[in-house]
Amino acid sequence: MPTRQRLRRAAALSLALLLSLLLPAPLASAAAAPTVYSELDAFIRERMNATGTPGLSYAVVSPDGPVHERSWGRDGHGATVTADTPFLWGSVAKPITATAVMTLVQKGRLALDDRVVDHLPDFRFGGHEHASKVTVRHLLAHTSGIPASATFKVTDCHDPECLPPAERAAALNDVAPLGAPGTKYAYTSANYLLLAAVVEAVTQGPYSDYLRTSVLGPAGMNGAVADGSSARAQHLPPGHQVMWGMPAAIADGYDGHGAAYGYTGGDLHDLAAFAALQLRSGKAPNGERILSEESVRLMRTEGALRPTGEGTGYGFGWRVGGLKAPLDRAIWHTGASPGYSAMLFLLPEQNQALVLQQNLHGLLQDETIMDVGFGAARILAGGDAPAGPPSTWLYDVTIWGTTALAVLMLLTAAHSARVLIRRPTRPTSQARDFATTALWVMAGAVPGTLLAILANLLGADQARIWFPDVFIAACVAAGAGAALVALRLASTIVMIRRSRSWRAPSRQRETG
């Protein structure tokens, strides 16, 4: 921690201690809280500036709702961000989905050990033998055996004609399981897409409809985004992605069937309302129970793998622990969708929570962008903030390396075009021409090979959605590389023909 920050924090703690000795307990506590809030505000603004985040909104939440909130910056339309500005929450949707699923369990309409195939007869992940053993419990806990690499096969579809959750599940049929259900943990949004399909099968209606009636409405999350129509009604602005080091408001896609795994959203008060619901152990603002105490306990209990008993670090929709003190008892989740990121930390020992949402995200900048939430949660829990944001070296190397490759390929292709139209002044060595051409062909094929690998791992649409600048640079490099290969081959053929025609008169003179 820098010296200035240490001094500032020491002074704040000294002031709080003095007040606690001089003032009655309630007044001392009230006086100490603004000190923490000021430190939170300063830290978050510092991180926001360091990452270039265009807009951010956060709140400290008690069981009764927000006790401190701030909003800064601009949204994707250029409007001032306020507590009423909608954001997408990414995988923070997962504890919300788990809450909806548990309400069905409480009503007896669904059981945790129900087989998925009993509700989705066409479910064939890993073949019939494996699929027949996957339960709702496995989906909630990410122990179904679906590998993380399968995520992009079924998520982030921004086309209006995208398939509903149950039909998307067919893309998992040929995926090899990591192991028998319950024996391996792998975090993947595919599990929660399948939960949406199960909910739709049980309720005979859209997942978003049941989510509103069972969770969002009772919790007071009246402005929440859960489908395409609500996204339009709330005027959801585009999120920002980093393009060559600068945030750009280009992320305006929405998966209308993706609310269960990552496309739920809303304003600051909506996210705070869900945090307050959890701090009240599942009680709605009117005192009625949305979640039973047993459901809350199950959701916050770390799963264990068979047969080793190894902990997974995950409950039902919640990450459980896994962080260094003073966050080692936290119940939490982070999330990201293209252009947006969010974080929710429950601090049960303090009976408070932190919610934070940003209109910036990029997979290659994930650690740097999410650092603001982890640091703020540490401060709120009584710990020290990290000294500085994580390095962006991975993004820098990837984007500038890919861009440099694209520029190199363009310049080389231009040079090859010049060689093609240039008339040789003397004959050239065919062996040397072939060797040189072979080297250029191999070099020109490198960008296309890299692009093919990226598209094969993620799919072309997913690569474009999650890595827009890298994908553009890779496409330019691949196109220029293909042009380079074609030009070099053509140049070699022309050079050989010209060399032969140049040598022909010489041979005639020799024979004459």
C-alpha positions in Angstrom: 0.0 0.0 0.0 1.5 3.4 -0.9 2.7 5.6 2.0 0.1 8.3 1.5 -2.7 5.7 1.5 -1.4 4.1 4.7 -1.3 7.5 6.4 -4.8 8.4 5.2 -6.1 5.0 6.4 -4.3 5.3 9.8 -5.7 8.7 10.4 -9.2 7.5 9.6 -8.8 4.5 12.0 -7.5 6.8 14.7 -10.4 9.2 14.3 -12.8 6.3 14.5 -11.2 4.9 17.6 -11.2 8.3 19.3 -14.9 8.8 18.5 -15.7 5.3 19.8 -14.2 6.3 23.1 -15.7 9.7 23.4 -19.2 9.1 22.0 -22.0 6.7 22.9 -21.8 3.5 20.9 -24.6 4.3 18.4 -23.2 7.7 17.6 -19.6 6.3 17.3 -20.8 3.7 14.8 -22.7 6.3 12.8 -19.6 8.5 12.7 -17.3 5.7 11.6 -19.5 4.6 8.7 -19.0 7.8 6.6 -15.2 7.3 7.0 -15.4 3.9 5.3 -17.8 5.2 2.7 -15.3 8.0 1.8 -12.5 5.5 1.5 -14.7 3.3 -0.7 -15.6 6.3 -2.9 -12.0 7.3 -3.3 -10.8 3.8 -4.1 -13.6 3.1 -6.6 -13.0 6.4 -8.4 -9.3 5.7 -8.5 -9.9 2.3 -10.1 -12.5 3.6 -12.4 -10.0 6.2 -13.8 -7.2 3.6 -14.0 -9.3 1.2 -16.1 -11.0 3.9 -18.2 -14.5 2.6 -17.1 -17.1 5.0 -18.7 -19.8 4.4 -16.1 -20.1 2.8 -12.7 -22.8 2.5 -10.0 -22.4 0.9 -6.6 -24.1 0.6 -3.2 -23.5 -0.6 0.3 -26.6 -2.6 1.3 -28.2 -3.5 4.7 -31.2 -5.8 5.2 -33.4 -2.7 4.8 -31.8 -1.6 1.5 -29.0 0.7 0.4 -27.2 2.8 3.1 -24.7 4.4 0.8 -24.7 4.6 -3.0 -22.8 6.4 -5.7 -23.0 6.6 -9.5 -20.5 8.2 -11.9 -19.7 8.5 -15.6 -21.7 8.1 -18.8 -23.7 5.3 -20.3 -23.4 3.9 -23.8 -25.7 6.7 -25.1 -23.6 9.4 -23.5 -26.2 10.1 -20.7 -25.1 10.6 -17.1 -25.1 7.4 -15.1 -27.5 7.4 -12.1 -28.9 4.9 -9.7 -31.7 4.4 -12.3 -29.4 3.5 -15.2 -29.8 -0.1 -16.3 -26.8 -2.4 -16.5 -26.4 -6.1 -17.3 -25.2 -8.3 -14.5 -23.6 -11.3 -16.3 -23.3 -14.3 -14.1 -24.6 -12.5 -11.1 -27.8 -13.8 -12.7 -26.9 -17.3 -11.4 -27.8 -16.8 -7.7 -31.0 -15.2 -9.0 -31.7 -18.2 -11.1 -30.9 -20.6 -8.2 -33.4 -18.6 -6.1 -36.1 -19.1 -8.7 -35.3 -22.9 -9.0 -35.5 -23.2 -5.2 -38.9 -21.7 -5.1 -40.1 -24.5 -7.4 -38.4 -27.0 -5.1 -40.2 -25.4 -2.1 -43.6 -25.7 -3.9 -43.0 -29.4 -4.6 -43.1 -28.8 -8.3 -39.4 -29.8 -8.7 -36.9 -31.8 -6.7 -33.2 -31.3 -6.5 -32.6 -35.0 -7.4 -35.0 -34.9 -10.4 -33.2 -36.2 -13.5 -33.0 -33.6 -16.2 -34.2 -36.1 -18.8 -37.5 -36.4 -16.8 -38.2 -32.8 -17.7 -36.2 -32.6 -21.0 -36.7 -35.9 -22.7 -34.4 -34.9 -25.6 -31.4 -34.1 -23.3 -28.5 -36.3 -24.5 -25.4 -34.6 -23.2 -22.6 -37.2 -23.2 -24.9 -39.9 -24.5 -28.0 -41.5 -23.0 -26.1 -43.2 -20.2 -24.5 -40.0 -18.9 -27.5 -37.8 -19.5 -29.8 -40.1 -17.6 -27.8 -39.5 -14.4 -27.6 -35.7 -14.5 -29.9 -34.1 -11.9 -31.1 -30.6 -11.1 -28.7 -30.6 -8.2 -25.8 -31.2 -10.6 -26.8 -28.3 -12.7 -27.1 -25.9 -9.8 -23.6 -26.9 -8.4 -21.8 -27.2 -11.8 -21.1 -30.9 -11.3 -23.0 -32.2 -14.3 -19.8 -33.0 -16.2 -20.2 -30.3 -18.8 -16.7 -28.8 -19.5 -16.2 -25.1 -19.5 -15.1 -25.3 -23.1 -18.7 -26.1 -24.1 -20.0 -22.8 -22.8 -19.9 -20.9 -26.0 -21.8 -23.7 -27.9 -25.0 -22.6 -26.2 -24.6 -19.0 -24.9 -24.5 -15.4 -26.1 -26.8 -15.8 -29.1 -27.8 -12.2 -30.1 -29.9 -13.1 -33.2 -33.7 -12.5 -32.8 -34.3 -16.0 -34.2 -32.1 -17.8 -31.5 -33.3 -21.1 -30.3 -34.9 -21.4 -26.8 -32.9 -23.1 -24.0 -34.3 -26.6 -24.5 -33.4 -26.7 -28.2 -30.0 -25.2 -27.7 -29.2 -28.2 -25.4 -28.8 -30.4 -28.6 -25.4 -28.6 -29.2 -24.1 -30.5 -26.1 -24.9 -34.0 -27.4 -21.5 -34.7 -28.9 -19.5 -33.0 -26.0 -17.4 -35.5 -24.0 -18.2 -35.3 -20.2 -15.4 -34.5 -17.8 -16.6 -37.4 -15.6 -19.6 -39.0 -14.1 -22.1 -36.5 -12.7 -21.1 -35.4 -9.2 -17.4 -36.3 -9.6 -16.0 -33.2 -11.4 -16.6 -29.5 -10.9 -16.5 -27.2 -13.9 -18.1 -23.7 -13.9 -20.1 -23.2 -17.1 -23.1 -21.1 -18.1 -24.4 -24.1 -20.0 -25.6 -25.6 -16.7 -27.8 -22.6 -16.0 -29.1 -22.4 -19.5 -30.3 -26.0 -18.9 -31.9 -24.9 -15.7 -33.9 -22.3 -17.6 -35.1 -25.1 -19.9 -36.1 -27.2 -16.9 -38.0 -24.3 -15.4 -39.8 -23.7 -18.7 -40.7 -27.4 -18.9 -42.1 -27.4 -15.3 -44.0 -24.1 -15.6 -45.1 -24.4 -19.2 -44.1 -20.9 -19.9 -41.1 -18.6 -20.5 -38.4 -18.6 -17.9 -38.5 -14.8 -17.6 -42.2 -14.9 -16.7 -41.6 -17.3 -13.8 -38.6 -15.3 -12.7 -40.7 -12.2 -12.4 -43.5 -13.8 -10.5 -41.3 -15.8 -8.1 -38.3 -13.6 -7.5 -38.1 -10.2 -9.2 -41.5 -8.9 -8.3 -41.7 -10.2 -4.7 -38.1 -8.9 -4.1 -39.0 -5.4 -5.3 -36.8 -5.6 -8.4 -39.4 -3.9 -10.5 -37.0 -2.5 -13.2 -35.1 -5.7 -13.8 -34.2 -6.8 -17.3 -35.0 -10.4 -18.0 -35.9 -10.7 -21.7 -35.8 -8.7 -24.9 -39.0 -6.8 -24.3 -37.8 -5.6 -20.8 -34.4 -4.7 -22.2 -36.2 -2.4 -24.8 -38.6 -1.1 -22.2 -35.8 -0.1 -19.9 -33.8 1.4 -22.8 -30.8 -0.7 -22.0 -27.8 1.2 -23.5 -24.9 -0.5 -25.2 -22.0 -1.6 -23.0 -18.4 -0.8 -23.6 -15.6 -3.0 -24.8 -12.0 -2.1 -25.1 -10.9 -1.4 -28.7 -7.2 -0.9 -29.1 -6.9 0.3 -25.5 -10.0 2.6 -25.6 -13.5 1.9 -24.4 -16.1 1.9 -27.2 -19.9 1.6 -26.8 -20.3 -1.2 -29.3 -21.8 -4.0 -27.2 -25.5 -3.8 -27.9 -26.3 -7.5 -28.3 -28.8 -9.2 -26.0 -29.6 -12.9 -25.6 -33.4 -13.0 -25.2 -33.2 -16.5 -23.8 -30.1 -15.9 -21.6 -31.5 -14.4 -18.4 -30.8 -17.6 -16.4 -27.0 -17.6 -17.0 -26.0 -14.0 -17.7 -28.5 -11.6 -19.3 -30.4 -10.5 -16.3 -29.9 -6.9 -15.4 -31.5 -3.7 -14.0 -30.6 -0.5 -12.2 -28.7 -0.1 -8.9 -31.8 -0.4 -6.8 -32.8 -3.7 -8.4 -29.4 -5.3 -7.7 -29.4 -3.9 -4.2 -32.9 -5.3 -3.6 -31.7 -8.8 -4.4 -28.7 -8.3 -2.0 -31.1 -7.1 0.7 -33.3 -10.2 0.1 -30.4 -12.4 0.7 -29.3 -10.5 3.8 -32.9 -11.0 5.1 -32.4 -14.8 4.5 -34.9 -14.9 1.8 -37.7 -12.7 3.2 -39.4 -10.2 0.9 -39.8 -6.6 1.9 -43.3 -7.3 3.2 -42.0 -10.1 5.4 -43.2 -13.0 3.3 -40.7 -15.7 2.6 -39.4 -16.2 -0.9 -36.8 -18.6 0.2 -37.0 -20.9 3.2 -34.2 -21.0 5.7 -33.3 -24.5 4.4 -33.1 -23.2 0.9 -30.8 -20.4 1.9 -28.6 -22.9 3.8 -28.4 -25.2 0.8 -27.6 -22.4 -1.6 -24.7 -21.2 0.6 -23.2 -24.6 1.4 -20.1 -25.5 -0.5 -20.6 -28.6 -2.7 -18.4 -31.7 -2.3 -17.3 -34.1 -5.1 -17.7 -37.9 -5.0 -15.9 -40.0 -3.9 -13.1 -37.7 -2.6 -15.2 -35.2 -0.7 -13.2 -32.4 -2.3 -14.8 -29.0 -2.0 -15.9 -27.2 -5.1 -16.0 -23.6 -3.8 -19.6 -23.3 -5.1 -23.0 -23.8 -3.6 -26.3 -23.4 -5.5 -25.7 -20.2 -7.6 -23.2 -18.8 -5.1 -19.4 -18.9 -4.8 -18.6 -19.8 -1.2 -15.4 -18.5 0.4 -12.3 -19.0 -1.6 -11.0 -15.5 -1.0 -8.4 -14.3 1.4 -9.3 -12.7 4.8 -11.3 -10.7 5.5 -13.4 -12.0 2.7 -12.9 -15.7 3.5 -16.5 -15.9 4.9 -18.0 -14.0 2.0 -20.8 -15.3 -0.2 -20.3 -13.8 -3.6 -20.5 -13.8 -7.3 -19.1 -11.8 -10.2 -20.4 -11.6 -13.7 -19.9 -10.3 -17.2 -21.7 -10.1 -20.4 -20.2 -8.4 -23.5 -19.7 -4.7 -22.5 -20.9 -5.1 -18.9 -19.7 -6.4 -15.5 -21.1 -6.7 -12.0 -20.2 -8.0 -8.6 -22.2 -8.9 -5.5 -20.6 -9.7 -2.1 -22.6 -10.8 0.9 -20.8 -10.2 4.2 -22.9 -12.3 6.7 -20.8 -11.5 9.7 -21.4 -7.7 9.2 -24.9 -8.2 7.9 -24.2 -6.0 4.9 -23.5 -6.4 1.2 -21.7 -4.6 -1.6 -23.1 -4.4 -5.1 -21.2 -2.9 -8.0 -21.9 -2.6 -11.7 -19.9 -1.3 -14.6 -20.6 -0.7 -18.3 -17.2 -2.0 -19.4 -15.8 -5.5 -19.9 -13.5 -7.6 -22.0 -12.3 -11.1 -21.4 -8.7 -10.2 -21.7 -9.1 -7.4 -19.2 -11.4 -9.3 -16.8 -9.0 -9.4 -13.8 -8.2 -5.7 -14.1 -11.8 -4.6 -14.5 -13.1 -6.9 -11.7 -10.4 -5.8 -9.3 -12.5 -2.7 -8.2 -15.2 -4.9 -6.7 -12.8 -7.2 -4.8 -10.9 -4.2 -3.5 -14.0 -2.4 -2.4 -15.3 -5.5 -0.7 -12.1 -5.8 1.3 -12.3 -2.2 2.4 -16.0 -2.7 3.5 -15.0 -5.9 5.4 -12.3 -4.0 7.3 -9.3 -5.0 5.2 -6.7 -3.1 3.1 -7.3 -2.3 -0.5 -4.9 -3.6 -3.1 -2.0 -1.3 -3.9 -2.7 -1.1 -7.6 -4.7 -2.6 -10.4 -3.5 -5.8 -12.0 -1.4 -5.6 -15.1 -3.0 -5.5 -18.5 0.0 -7.3 -20.1 -2.1 -10.2 -21.5 -4.4 -7.8 -23.4 -1.6 -5.5 -24.5 0.5 -8.4 -25.9 -2.5 -10.0 -27.6 -4.0 -6.9 -29.3 -0.8 -5.1 -30.2 0.9 -8.3 -31.3 -2.1 -9.2 -33.5 -2.3 -5.7 -34.9 1.4 -5.7 -35.6 1.0 -9.0 -37.5 -1.8 -7.5 -39.5 0.3 -4.4 -40.4 3.2 -6.7 -41.3 1.1 -8.8 -43.5 -0.4 -5.8 -45.3 3.0 -4.3 -46.0 4.4 -7.6 -47.2 1.4 -8.2 -49.4 1.9 -4.7 -50.9 5.6 -5.5 -51.5 4.6 -8.8 -53.2 2.3 -7.0 -55.5 5.1 -4.6 -56.5 7.4 -7.6 -57.1 4.7 -9.2 -59.3 4.5 -6.2 -61.7 8.2 -5.6 -61.7 10.1 -6.8 -64.8 13.3 -8.7 -63.9 16.5 -7.3 -65.4 18.3 -10.7 -65.3 17.3 -14.3 -64.9 16.7 -15.6 -61.4 17.5 -18.9 -59.8 14.4 -21.2 -59.9 15.6 -23.0 -56.8 15.9 -19.8 -54.9 12.5 -18.6 -56.2 10.9 -21.8 -55.0 12.6 -21.6 -51.6 11.7 -18.0 -51.1 8.1 -18.6 -52.1 7.8 -21.6 -49.7 8.9 -19.4 -46.8 6.4 -16.6 -47.7 3.6 -19.1 -48.2 4.3 -20.5 -44.7 4.5 -17.0 -43.2 1.3 -15.9 -44.9 -0.6 -19.0 -43.7 0.2 -18.2 -40.0 -2.5 -15.5 -39.4 -5.2 -17.7 -41.1 -4.2 -20.6 -38.9 -4.4 -18.6 -35.8 -7.8 -17.2 -36.8 -9.0 -20.8 -37.5 -7.9 -21.9 -34.1 -9.7 -19.0 -32.4 -12.9 -19.6 -34.4 -12.7 -23.3 -33.6 -12.3 -22.8 -29.9 -15.0 -20.1 -29.5 -16.9 -20.0 -32.8 -16.6 -17.0 -35.1 -19.6 -15.2 -33.6 -18.3 -15.7 -30.1 -14.9 -14.5 -31.0 -16.4 -11.4 -32.6 -18.6 -10.7 -29.5 -16.0 -11.2 -26.8 -12.7 -10.2 -28.6 -13.9 -7.5 -31.1 -10.6 -5.7 -31.7 -8.5 -8.9 -31.6 -10.9 -10.6 -34.0 -10.9 -7.6 -36.4 -7.1 -7.5 -36.4 -6.9 -11.3 -36.8 -9.3 -11.1 -39.8 -7.2 -8.4 -41.4 -4.0 -10.3 -40.8 -5.6 -13.5 -42.2 -6.9 -11.7 -45.3 -3.6 -10.0 -45.9 -1.8 -13.3 -45.3 -4.0 -15.0 -47.9 -3.3 -12.2 -50.4 0.4 -12.6 -49.7 0.3 -16.3 -50.4 -1.6 -15.7 -53.7 0.7 -12.9 -54.8 3.8 -14.8 -54.0 2.7 -17.8 -55.9 1.7 -15.7 -58.9 4.9 -13.8 -58.7 7.0 -17.0 -58.7 5.1 -18.3 -61.7 5.6 -15.0 -63.6 9.3 -14.8 -62.6 9.9 -18.4 -63.8 8.2 -17.7 -67.2 10.1 -14.4 -67.6 13.4 -16.1 -66.8 12.7 -18.8 -69.4 11.9 -16.3 -72.0 15.0 -14.3 -71.1 17.2 -17.4 -71.4 15.7 -18.5 -74.8 17.5 -15.9 -77.0 20.7 -16.8 -75.2 20.4 -20.4 -76.1 19.6 -19.5 -79.7 22.7 -17.4 -79.9 24.8 -20.2 -78.5 23.4 -22.8 -81.0 23.8 -20.3 -83.9 
